Amino acid sequence: LLSRPPEHEKPPAVTNGELRINGKGKKLRKPRTIYSSLQLQALNQRFQQTQYLALPERAELAAQLGLTQTQVKIWFQNKRSKYKKIMKQG
């Protein structure tokens, strides 16, 4: 006969990509991605060529750099945002 573990021993629940303990409380986010200097160099080089990547390009770049497609997508989004901010300032 298997007994269920007490409520406080439940594994953390993941909702919308956010880790939650006991289904409530503070959101625990995934740790921030630390890019290697080689990865940053390649990403910046590619950004200078084009600010937007098509899906196959993103998949290829992610595979080359050992990153997920989401990491590449978000890096490009953040870089475009910073670039626009700098251009706006002058």
C-alpha positions as MATLAB code, in Angstrom:
seq = 'LLSRPPEHEKPPAVTNGELRINGKGKKLRKPRTIYSSLQLQALNQRFQQTQYLALPERAELAAQLGLTQTQVKIWFQNKRSKYKKIMKQG';
ca = [
       0.000    0.000    0.000;
       1.420    3.361   -1.081;
       0.845    6.325    1.178;
       0.815    9.858   -0.192;
       3.525   12.190    1.076;
       2.336   14.977    3.380;
       1.265   18.222    1.695;
       4.480   20.049    2.652;
       6.604   17.436    0.846;
       4.972   17.963   -2.533;
       7.396   18.760   -5.365;
       7.316   22.424   -6.483;
       4.694   23.199   -9.142;
       5.720   24.792  -12.416;
       3.153   27.201  -13.866;
       3.731   29.185  -17.062;
       7.449   28.470  -16.832;
       7.602   29.864  -13.279;
       8.457   27.668  -10.341;
       6.062   27.931   -7.406;
       6.198   26.229   -4.043;
       2.871   24.952   -2.634;
       1.135   26.643   -5.587;
       1.501   30.049   -3.937;
       4.090   32.458   -2.644;
       6.970   34.130   -4.409;
       7.730   33.235   -8.013;
      11.076   31.507   -8.431;
      12.498   32.341  -11.827;
      14.972   30.292  -13.801;
      18.519   31.480  -13.210;
      19.758   34.170  -15.571;
      21.637   32.818  -18.587;
      25.356   33.542  -18.511;
      26.677   33.716  -22.054;
      30.304   32.866  -22.764;
      32.462   35.475  -24.490;
      32.463   33.303  -27.633;
      28.663   33.127  -27.634;
      28.385   36.904  -27.130;
      30.878   37.547  -29.906;
      28.903   35.370  -32.333;
      25.547   36.883  -31.272;
      26.832   40.456  -31.620;
      28.403   39.655  -34.987;
      25.117   38.220  -36.241;
      23.181   41.200  -34.849;
      25.381   43.559  -36.894;
      24.403   41.622  -40.033;
      20.690   41.518  -39.236;
      18.573   42.567  -36.261;
      15.921   39.932  -37.000;
      16.412   36.201  -37.445;
      14.106   33.868  -39.350;
      13.195   30.639  -37.553;
      15.686   28.422  -39.441;
      18.452   30.989  -38.855;
      17.634   31.098  -35.154;
      17.625   27.300  -34.920;
      20.978   27.082  -36.711;
      22.601   29.796  -34.585;
      21.287   28.237  -31.366;
      22.654   24.822  -32.364;
      26.057   26.307  -33.294;
      26.349   28.125  -29.971;
      24.904   25.423  -27.734;
      21.971   27.619  -26.688;
      18.227   27.085  -26.879;
      16.223   28.877  -29.569;
      14.419   30.754  -26.794;
      17.719   32.035  -25.391;
      18.738   33.311  -28.853;
      15.303   34.853  -29.449;
      15.306   36.690  -26.118;
      18.907   37.840  -26.562;
      17.950   39.400  -29.922;
      14.828   41.005  -28.422;
      16.855   42.517  -25.596;
      19.609   43.665  -27.954;
      17.088   45.374  -30.280;
      15.529   47.097  -27.298;
      18.913   48.374  -26.046;
      19.885   49.411  -29.586;
      16.672   51.427  -30.055;
      17.151   53.060  -26.654;
      20.698   54.122  -27.558;
      19.600   55.402  -30.996;
      16.806   57.423  -29.350;
      19.311   59.116  -27.028;
      21.375   60.245  -29.978;
];
